[in-house]
């Protein structure tokens, strides 16, 4: 009769990976907790909000699907996004959570979230403010 030690080790390794993923997600949430006093602008500059097109790319779905989801969740205790100046801005963490939980479409789970996080890295610095213009250098040049 073969020993089951490799099976036990494989199962234990898989469980440790699951716990590690959960701990990483929890750490992300704690890092991004806000006390309600942060402005929309500061959330954009910190990379916490994405445009509807960017969020659609991250979620691999249409911007129309996300717009409808934003409208459905707007008056709930946990909206997906915020409408600012007539445009929806989607919370990155809320989007990743909703993808993982299968609230956007039928896809769900940590793998869906991890792939979306990879795509979201593309937008980490998208809204960095441009530095001040050095008028003296431009006049001399």
Secondary structure, 3 states (H helix, E strand, C coil): CCCCHHHHHHHHHHHHHHHHHHHHHHHHHHHCCCCCCCCHHHHHHCCCEEEHHHHHHHHCCCHHHHHHHHHHHCCCCCCCEEEECCEEEEEHHHHHHHHHHCCCCCCCCHHHHHHHHHHHHHHCCCCCCCCCCCHHHHHHC
